[in-house]
Amino acid sequence: MTIIHLAIFGIGNVGSTLIKQINILKSDLLKRQNIELNIPVITNSKLAFYAEALDCN
């Protein structure tokens, strides 16, 4: 399995649409392509959200 961690910079229209699309396609990518997408960081110029635990091994 391939795991891809994405950091999203910008949570406006484009960033939020991208996050929604990733959430919709996430299970399909895992089943068909054996790719797991994770979004451990979502940030803009004033605020940042981090995943509680990120296993980088």
mmCIF file of the N, C-alpha and C atoms, coordinates in Angstrom:
data_MODEL
# 
_entry.id   MODEL 
# 
loop_
_atom_site.group_PDB 
_atom_site.id 
_atom_site.type_symbol 
_atom_site.label_atom_id 
_atom_site.label_alt_id 
_atom_site.label_comp_id 
_atom_site.label_asym_id 
_atom_site.label_entity_id 
_atom_site.label_seq_id 
_atom_site.pdbx_PDB_ins_code 
_atom_site.Cartn_x 
_atom_site.Cartn_y 
_atom_site.Cartn_z 
_atom_site.occupancy 
_atom_site.B_iso_or_equiv 
_atom_site.pdbx_formal_charge 
_atom_site.auth_seq_id 
_atom_site.auth_comp_id 
_atom_site.auth_asym_id 
_atom_site.auth_atom_id 
_atom_site.pdbx_PDB_model_num 
ATOM 1   N N  . MET A 1 1  ? 0.839   -1.168 0.000  1.00 0.00 ? 1  MET A N  1 
ATOM 2   C CA . MET A 1 1  ? 0.000   0.000  0.000  1.00 0.00 ? 1  MET A CA 1 
ATOM 3   C C  . MET A 1 1  ? 0.888   1.236  0.000  1.00 0.00 ? 1  MET A C  1 
ATOM 4   N N  . THR A 1 2  ? 0.482   2.230  -0.755 1.00 0.00 ? 2  THR A N  1 
ATOM 5   C CA . THR A 1 2  ? 1.159   3.521  -0.779 1.00 0.00 ? 2  THR A CA 1 
ATOM 6   C C  . THR A 1 2  ? 0.362   4.489  0.076  1.00 0.00 ? 2  THR A C  1 
ATOM 7   N N  . ILE A 1 3  ? 1.055   5.167  0.997  1.00 0.00 ? 3  ILE A N  1 
ATOM 8   C CA . ILE A 1 3  ? 0.414   6.158  1.849  1.00 0.00 ? 3  ILE A CA 1 
ATOM 9   C C  . ILE A 1 3  ? 0.932   7.529  1.462  1.00 0.00 ? 3  ILE A C  1 
ATOM 10  N N  . ILE A 1 4  ? 0.018   8.451  1.200  1.00 0.00 ? 4  ILE A N  1 
ATOM 11  C CA . ILE A 1 4  ? 0.379   9.815  0.820  1.00 0.00 ? 4  ILE A CA 1 
ATOM 12  C C  . ILE A 1 4  ? -0.205  10.765 1.863  1.00 0.00 ? 4  ILE A C  1 
ATOM 13  N N  . HIS A 1 5  ? 0.666   11.585 2.459  1.00 0.00 ? 5  HIS A N  1 
ATOM 14  C CA . HIS A 1 5  ? 0.248   12.595 3.417  1.00 0.00 ? 5  HIS A CA 1 
ATOM 15  C C  . HIS A 1 5  ? 0.227   13.941 2.698  1.00 0.00 ? 5  HIS A C  1 
ATOM 16  N N  . LEU A 1 6  ? -0.905  14.606 2.750  1.00 0.00 ? 6  LEU A N  1 
ATOM 17  C CA . LEU A 1 6  ? -1.057  15.899 2.093  1.00 0.00 ? 6  LEU A CA 1 
ATOM 18  C C  . LEU A 1 6  ? -1.173  16.999 3.143  1.00 0.00 ? 6  LEU A C  1 
ATOM 19  N N  . ALA A 1 7  ? -0.483  18.096 2.920  1.00 0.00 ? 7  ALA A N  1 
ATOM 20  C CA . ALA A 1 7  ? -0.660  19.293 3.737  1.00 0.00 ? 7  ALA A CA 1 
ATOM 21  C C  . ALA A 1 7  ? -1.440  20.281 2.893  1.00 0.00 ? 7  ALA A C  1 
ATOM 22  N N  . ILE A 1 8  ? -2.579  20.715 3.385  1.00 0.00 ? 8  ILE A N  1 
ATOM 23  C CA . ILE A 1 8  ? -3.436  21.639 2.649  1.00 0.00 ? 8  ILE A CA 1 
ATOM 24  C C  . ILE A 1 8  ? -3.175  23.051 3.168  1.00 0.00 ? 8  ILE A C  1 
ATOM 25  N N  . PHE A 1 9  ? -2.747  23.943 2.280  1.00 0.00 ? 9  PHE A N  1 
ATOM 26  C CA . PHE A 1 9  ? -2.518  25.340 2.623  1.00 0.00 ? 9  PHE A CA 1 
ATOM 27  C C  . PHE A 1 9  ? -3.631  26.165 1.999  1.00 0.00 ? 9  PHE A C  1 
ATOM 28  N N  . GLY A 1 10 ? -4.477  26.690 2.843  1.00 0.00 ? 10 GLY A N  1 
ATOM 29  C CA . GLY A 1 10 ? -5.625  27.451 2.370  1.00 0.00 ? 10 GLY A CA 1 
ATOM 30  C C  . GLY A 1 10 ? -6.895  26.659 2.581  1.00 0.00 ? 10 GLY A C  1 
ATOM 31  N N  . ILE A 1 11 ? -7.774  27.184 3.408  1.00 0.00 ? 11 ILE A N  1 
ATOM 32  C CA . ILE A 1 11 ? -9.011  26.474 3.704  1.00 0.00 ? 11 ILE A CA 1 
ATOM 33  C C  . ILE A 1 11 ? -10.229 27.271 3.231  1.00 0.00 ? 11 ILE A C  1 
ATOM 34  N N  . GLY A 1 12 ? -10.012 28.036 2.181  1.00 0.00 ? 12 GLY A N  1 
ATOM 35  C CA . GLY A 1 12 ? -11.107 28.784 1.576  1.00 0.00 ? 12 GLY A CA 1 
ATOM 36  C C  . GLY A 1 12 ? -11.897 27.898 0.638  1.00 0.00 ? 12 GLY A C  1 
ATOM 37  N N  . ASN A 1 13 ? -12.372 28.482 -0.432 1.00 0.00 ? 13 ASN A N  1 
ATOM 38  C CA . ASN A 1 13 ? -13.191 27.756 -1.404 1.00 0.00 ? 13 ASN A CA 1 
ATOM 39  C C  . ASN A 1 13 ? -12.456 26.588 -2.035 1.00 0.00 ? 13 ASN A C  1 
ATOM 40  N N  . VAL A 1 14 ? -11.258 26.829 -2.528 1.00 0.00 ? 14 VAL A N  1 
ATOM 41  C CA . VAL A 1 14 ? -10.499 25.788 -3.225 1.00 0.00 ? 14 VAL A CA 1 
ATOM 42  C C  . VAL A 1 14 ? -10.056 24.696 -2.257 1.00 0.00 ? 14 VAL A C  1 
ATOM 43  N N  . GLY A 1 15 ? -9.488  25.095 -1.116 1.00 0.00 ? 15 GLY A N  1 
ATOM 44  C CA . GLY A 1 15 ? -9.012  24.117 -0.138 1.00 0.00 ? 15 GLY A CA 1 
ATOM 45  C C  . GLY A 1 15 ? -10.122 23.254 0.417  1.00 0.00 ? 15 GLY A C  1 
ATOM 46  N N  . SER A 1 16 ? -11.248 23.871 0.753  1.00 0.00 ? 16 SER A N  1 
ATOM 47  C CA . SER A 1 16 ? -12.354 23.087 1.308  1.00 0.00 ? 16 SER A CA 1 
ATOM 48  C C  . SER A 1 16 ? -12.971 22.162 0.265  1.00 0.00 ? 16 SER A C  1 
ATOM 49  N N  . THR A 1 17 ? -13.021 22.603 -0.985 1.00 0.00 ? 17 THR A N  1 
ATOM 50  C CA . THR A 1 17 ? -13.518 21.736 -2.068 1.00 0.00 ? 17 THR A CA 1 
ATOM 51  C C  . THR A 1 17 ? -12.578 20.555 -2.280 1.00 0.00 ? 17 THR A C  1 
ATOM 52  N N  . LEU A 1 18 ? -11.277 20.803 -2.226 1.00 0.00 ? 18 LEU A N  1 
ATOM 53  C CA . LEU A 1 18 ? -10.295 19.724 -2.366 1.00 0.00 ? 18 LEU A CA 1 
ATOM 54  C C  . LEU A 1 18 ? -10.444 18.700 -1.246 1.00 0.00 ? 18 LEU A C  1 
ATOM 55  N N  . ILE A 1 19 ? -10.619 19.163 -0.020 1.00 0.00 ? 19 ILE A N  1 
ATOM 56  C CA . ILE A 1 19 ? -10.800 18.257 1.125  1.00 0.00 ? 19 ILE A CA 1 
ATOM 57  C C  . ILE A 1 19 ? -12.062 17.417 0.954  1.00 0.00 ? 19 ILE A C  1 
ATOM 58  N N  . LYS A 1 20 ? -13.145 18.027 0.504  1.00 0.00 ? 20 LYS A N  1 
ATOM 59  C CA . LYS A 1 20 ? -14.389 17.284 0.265  1.00 0.00 ? 20 LYS A CA 1 
ATOM 60  C C  . LYS A 1 20 ? -14.187 16.221 -0.810 1.00 0.00 ? 20 LYS A C  1 
ATOM 61  N N  . GLN A 1 21 ? -13.506 16.572 -1.899 1.00 0.00 ? 21 GLN A N  1 
ATOM 62  C CA . GLN A 1 21 ? -13.266 15.618 -2.984 1.00 0.00 ? 21 GLN A CA 1 
ATOM 63  C C  . GLN A 1 21 ? -12.390 14.462 -2.513 1.00 0.00 ? 21 GLN A C  1 
ATOM 64  N N  . ILE A 1 22 ? -11.378 14.761 -1.720 1.00 0.00 ? 22 ILE A N  1 
ATOM 65  C CA . ILE A 1 22 ? -10.511 13.703 -1.193 1.00 0.00 ? 22 ILE A CA 1 
ATOM 66  C C  . ILE A 1 22 ? -11.315 12.769 -0.305 1.00 0.00 ? 22 ILE A C  1 
ATOM 67  N N  . ASN A 1 23 ? -12.158 13.317 0.559  1.00 0.00 ? 23 ASN A N  1 
ATOM 68  C CA . ASN A 1 23 ? -12.975 12.475 1.440  1.00 0.00 ? 23 ASN A CA 1 
ATOM 69  C C  . ASN A 1 23 ? -13.940 11.595 0.653  1.00 0.00 ? 23 ASN A C  1 
ATOM 70  N N  . ILE A 1 24 ? -14.464 12.097 -0.443 1.00 0.00 ? 24 ILE A N  1 
ATOM 71  C CA . ILE A 1 24 ? -15.375 11.312 -1.275 1.00 0.00 ? 24 ILE A CA 1 
ATOM 72  C C  . ILE A 1 24 ? -14.639 10.168 -1.978 1.00 0.00 ? 24 ILE A C  1 
ATOM 73  N N  . LEU A 1 25 ? -13.428 10.442 -2.471 1.00 0.00 ? 25 LEU A N  1 
ATOM 74  C CA . LEU A 1 25 ? -12.685 9.465  -3.267 1.00 0.00 ? 25 LEU A CA 1 
ATOM 75  C C  . LEU A 1 25 ? -11.749 8.574  -2.460 1.00 0.00 ? 25 LEU A C  1 
ATOM 76  N N  . LYS A 1 26 ? -11.580 8.863  -1.180 1.00 0.00 ? 26 LYS A N  1 
ATOM 77  C CA . LYS A 1 26 ? -10.588 8.180  -0.354 1.00 0.00 ? 26 LYS A CA 1 
ATOM 78  C C  . LYS A 1 26 ? -10.762 6.653  -0.338 1.00 0.00 ? 26 LYS A C  1 
ATOM 79  N N  . SER A 1 27 ? -11.941 6.161  -0.075 1.00 0.00 ? 27 SER A N  1 
ATOM 80  C CA . SER A 1 27 ? -12.153 4.714  -0.001 1.00 0.00 ? 27 SER A CA 1 
ATOM 81  C C  . SER A 1 27 ? -12.008 4.061  -1.372 1.00 0.00 ? 27 SER A C  1 
ATOM 82  N N  . ASP A 1 28 ? -12.427 4.757  -2.431 1.00 0.00 ? 28 ASP A N  1 
ATOM 83  C CA . ASP A 1 28 ? -12.299 4.230  -3.783 1.00 0.00 ? 28 ASP A CA 1 
ATOM 84  C C  . ASP A 1 28 ? -10.826 4.106  -4.187 1.00 0.00 ? 28 ASP A C  1 
ATOM 85  N N  . LEU A 1 29 ? -10.012 5.100  -3.841 1.00 0.00 ? 29 LEU A N  1 
ATOM 86  C CA . LEU A 1 29 ? -8.577  5.034  -4.130 1.00 0.00 ? 29 LEU A CA 1 
ATOM 87  C C  . LEU A 1 29 ? -7.912  3.870  -3.405 1.00 0.00 ? 29 LEU A C  1 
ATOM 88  N N  . LEU A 1 30 ? -8.326  3.643  -2.178 1.00 0.00 ? 30 LEU A N  1 
ATOM 89  C CA . LEU A 1 30 ? -7.752  2.550  -1.408 1.00 0.00 ? 30 LEU A CA 1 
ATOM 90  C C  . LEU A 1 30 ? -8.115  1.195  -2.032 1.00 0.00 ? 30 LEU A C  1 
ATOM 91  N N  . LYS A 1 31 ? -9.373  1.040  -2.422 1.00 0.00 ? 31 LYS A N  1 
ATOM 92  C CA . LYS A 1 31 ? -9.818  -0.226 -3.010 1.00 0.00 ? 31 LYS A CA 1 
ATOM 93  C C  . LYS A 1 31 ? -9.205  -0.480 -4.384 1.00 0.00 ? 31 LYS A C  1 
ATOM 94  N N  . ARG A 1 32 ? -9.231  0.526  -5.252 1.00 0.00 ? 32 ARG A N  1 
ATOM 95  C CA . ARG A 1 32 ? -8.832  0.324  -6.647 1.00 0.00 ? 32 ARG A CA 1 
ATOM 96  C C  . ARG A 1 32 ? -7.335  0.472  -6.899 1.00 0.00 ? 32 ARG A C  1 
ATOM 97  N N  . GLN A 1 33 ? -6.706  1.442  -6.236 1.00 0.00 ? 33 GLN A N  1 
ATOM 98  C CA . GLN A 1 33 ? -5.297  1.737  -6.522 1.00 0.00 ? 33 GLN A CA 1 
ATOM 99  C C  . GLN A 1 33 ? -4.361  1.395  -5.371 1.00 0.00 ? 33 GLN A C  1 
ATOM 100 N N  . ASN A 1 34 ? -4.937  0.971  -4.238 1.00 0.00 ? 34 ASN A N  1 
ATOM 101 C CA . ASN A 1 34 ? -4.154  0.646  -3.047 1.00 0.00 ? 34 ASN A CA 1 
ATOM 102 C C  . ASN A 1 34 ? -3.354  1.865  -2.562 1.00 0.00 ? 34 ASN A C  1 
ATOM 103 N N  . ILE A 1 35 ? -4.016  3.035  -2.601 1.00 0.00 ? 35 ILE A N  1 
ATOM 104 C CA . ILE A 1 35 ? -3.419  4.302  -2.162 1.00 0.00 ? 35 ILE A CA 1 
ATOM 105 C C  . ILE A 1 35 ? -4.248  4.858  -1.014 1.00 0.00 ? 35 ILE A C  1 
ATOM 106 N N  . GLU A 1 36 ? -3.576  5.151  0.084  1.00 0.00 ? 36 GLU A N  1 
ATOM 107 C CA . GLU A 1 36 ? -4.235  5.761  1.233  1.00 0.00 ? 36 GLU A CA 1 
ATOM 108 C C  . GLU A 1 36 ? -3.826  7.230  1.301  1.00 0.00 ? 36 GLU A C  1 
ATOM 109 N N  . LEU A 1 37 ? -4.812  8.127  1.250  1.00 0.00 ? 37 LEU A N  1 
ATOM 110 C CA . LEU A 1 37 ? -4.554  9.559  1.349  1.00 0.00 ? 37 LEU A CA 1 
ATOM 111 C C  . LEU A 1 37 ? -4.884  10.043 2.754  1.00 0.00 ? 37 LEU A C  1 
ATOM 112 N N  . ASN A 1 38 ? -3.953  10.767 3.359  1.00 0.00 ? 38 ASN A N  1 
ATOM 113 C CA . ASN A 1 38 ? -4.164  11.358 4.674  1.00 0.00 ? 38 ASN A CA 1 
ATOM 114 C C  . ASN A 1 38 ? -3.908  12.854 4.591  1.00 0.00 ? 38 ASN A C  1 
ATOM 115 N N  . ILE A 1 39 ? -4.643  13.608 5.387  1.00 0.00 ? 39 ILE A N  1 
ATOM 116 C CA . ILE A 1 39 ? -4.443  15.049 5.466  1.00 0.00 ? 39 ILE A CA 1 
ATOM 117 C C  . ILE A 1 39 ? -4.093  15.385 6.918  1.00 0.00 ? 39 ILE A C  1 
ATOM 118 N N  . PRO A 1 40 ? -2.813  15.288 7.279  1.00 0.00 ? 40 PRO A N  1 
ATOM 119 C CA . PRO A 1 40 ? -2.425  15.539 8.666  1.00 0.00 ? 40 PRO A CA 1 
ATOM 120 C C  . PRO A 1 40 ? -2.344  17.022 9.025  1.00 0.00 ? 40 PRO A C  1 
ATOM 121 N N  . VAL A 1 41 ? -2.258  17.909 8.015  1.00 0.00 ? 41 VAL A N  1 
ATOM 122 C CA . VAL A 1 41 ? -2.132  19.337 8.275  1.00 0.00 ? 41 VAL A CA 1 
ATOM 123 C C  . VAL A 1 41 ? -3.062  20.112 7.352  1.00 0.00 ? 41 VAL A C  1 
ATOM 124 N N  . ILE A 1 42 ? -3.871  20.985 7.949  1.00 0.00 ? 42 ILE A N  1 
ATOM 125 C CA . ILE A 1 42 ? -4.697  21.928 7.198  1.00 0.00 ? 42 ILE A CA 1 
ATOM 126 C C  . ILE A 1 42 ? -4.422  23.290 7.817  1.00 0.00 ? 42 ILE A C  1 
ATOM 127 N N  . THR A 1 43 ? -4.004  24.239 6.981  1.00 0.00 ? 43 THR A N  1 
ATOM 128 C CA . THR A 1 43 ? -3.595  25.524 7.538  1.00 0.00 ? 43 THR A CA 1 
ATOM 129 C C  . THR A 1 43 ? -3.909  26.678 6.584  1.00 0.00 ? 43 THR A C  1 
ATOM 130 N N  . ASN A 1 44 ? -3.960  27.866 7.165  1.00 0.00 ? 44 ASN A N  1 
ATOM 131 C CA . ASN A 1 44 ? -3.975  29.100 6.394  1.00 0.00 ? 44 ASN A CA 1 
ATOM 132 C C  . ASN A 1 44 ? -3.034  30.073 7.097  1.00 0.00 ? 44 ASN A C  1 
ATOM 133 N N  . SER A 1 45 ? -3.085  31.338 6.788  1.00 0.00 ? 45 SER A N  1 
ATOM 134 C CA . SER A 1 45 ? -2.128  32.285 7.356  1.00 0.00 ? 45 SER A CA 1 
ATOM 135 C C  . SER A 1 45 ? -2.366  32.570 8.836  1.00 0.00 ? 45 SER A C  1 
ATOM 136 N N  . LYS A 1 46 ? -3.521  32.211 9.365  1.00 0.00 ? 46 LYS A N  1 
ATOM 137 C CA . LYS A 1 46 ? -3.844  32.534 10.753 1.00 0.00 ? 46 LYS A CA 1 
ATOM 138 C C  . LYS A 1 46 ? -4.082  31.330 11.652 1.00 0.00 ? 46 LYS A C  1 
ATOM 139 N N  . LEU A 1 47 ? -4.342  30.177 11.078 1.00 0.00 ? 47 LEU A N  1 
ATOM 140 C CA . LEU A 1 47 ? -4.783  29.033 11.858 1.00 0.00 ? 47 LEU A CA 1 
ATOM 141 C C  . LEU A 1 47 ? -4.244  27.751 11.238 1.00 0.00 ? 47 LEU A C  1 
ATOM 142 N N  . ALA A 1 48 ? -3.927  26.776 12.095 1.00 0.00 ? 48 ALA A N  1 
ATOM 143 C CA . ALA A 1 48 ? -3.455  25.485 11.596 1.00 0.00 ? 48 ALA A CA 1 
ATOM 144 C C  . ALA A 1 48 ? -4.097  24.362 12.394 1.00 0.00 ? 48 ALA A C  1 
ATOM 145 N N  . PHE A 1 49 ? -4.478  23.307 11.705 1.00 0.00 ? 49 PHE A N  1 
ATOM 146 C CA . PHE A 1 49 ? -5.027  22.109 12.334 1.00 0.00 ? 49 PHE A CA 1 
ATOM 147 C C  . PHE A 1 49 ? -4.068  20.959 12.041 1.00 0.00 ? 49 PHE A C  1 
ATOM 148 N N  . TYR A 1 50 ? -3.701  20.210 13.072 1.00 0.00 ? 50 TYR A N  1 
ATOM 149 C CA . TYR A 1 50 ? -2.778  19.094 12.935 1.00 0.00 ? 50 TYR A CA 1 
ATOM 150 C C  . TYR A 1 50 ? -3.459  17.818 13.412 1.00 0.00 ? 50 TYR A C  1 
ATOM 151 N N  . ALA A 1 51 ? -3.161  16.708 12.744 1.00 0.00 ? 51 ALA A N  1 
ATOM 152 C CA . ALA A 1 51 ? -3.644  15.410 13.203 1.00 0.00 ? 51 ALA A CA 1 
ATOM 153 C C  . ALA A 1 51 ? -2.978  15.104 14.544 1.00 0.00 ? 51 ALA A C  1 
ATOM 154 N N  . GLU A 1 52 ? -3.690  14.457 15.444 1.00 0.00 ? 52 GLU A N  1 
ATOM 155 C CA . GLU A 1 52 ? -3.154  14.154 16.766 1.00 0.00 ? 52 GLU A CA 1 
ATOM 156 C C  . GLU A 1 52 ? -1.953  13.233 16.702 1.00 0.00 ? 52 GLU A C  1 
ATOM 157 N N  . ALA A 1 53 ? -2.040  12.211 15.888 1.00 0.00 ? 53 ALA A N  1 
ATOM 158 C CA . ALA A 1 53 ? -0.931  11.258 15.794 1.00 0.00 ? 53 ALA A CA 1 
ATOM 159 C C  . ALA A 1 53 ? -0.641  10.973 14.335 1.00 0.00 ? 53 ALA A C  1 
ATOM 160 N N  . LEU A 1 54 ? 0.625   11.044 13.972 1.00 0.00 ? 54 LEU A N  1 
ATOM 161 C CA . LEU A 1 54 ? 1.047   10.754 12.616 1.00 0.00 ? 54 LEU A CA 1 
ATOM 162 C C  . LEU A 1 54 ? 2.191   9.773  12.683 1.00 0.00 ? 54 LEU A C  1 
ATOM 163 N N  . ASP A 1 55 ? 1.951   8.568  12.199 1.00 0.00 ? 55 ASP A N  1 
ATOM 164 C CA . ASP A 1 55 ? 2.985   7.534  12.199 1.00 0.00 ? 55 ASP A CA 1 
ATOM 165 C C  . ASP A 1 55 ? 3.741   7.637  10.881 1.00 0.00 ? 55 ASP A C  1 
ATOM 166 N N  . CYS A 1 56 ? 4.975   8.113  10.940 1.00 0.00 ? 56 CYS A N  1 
ATOM 167 C CA . CYS A 1 56 ? 5.778   8.310  9.726  1.00 0.00 ? 56 CYS A CA 1 
ATOM 168 C C  . CYS A 1 56 ? 6.666   7.120  9.410  1.00 0.00 ? 56 CYS A C  1 
ATOM 169 N N  . ASN A 1 57 ? 6.496   6.011  10.097 1.00 0.00 ? 57 ASN A N  1 
ATOM 170 C CA . ASN A 1 57 ? 7.331   4.838  9.833  1.00 0.00 ? 57 ASN A CA 1 
ATOM 171 C C  . ASN A 1 57 ? 6.825   4.062  8.667  1.00 0.00 ? 57 ASN A C  1 
# 
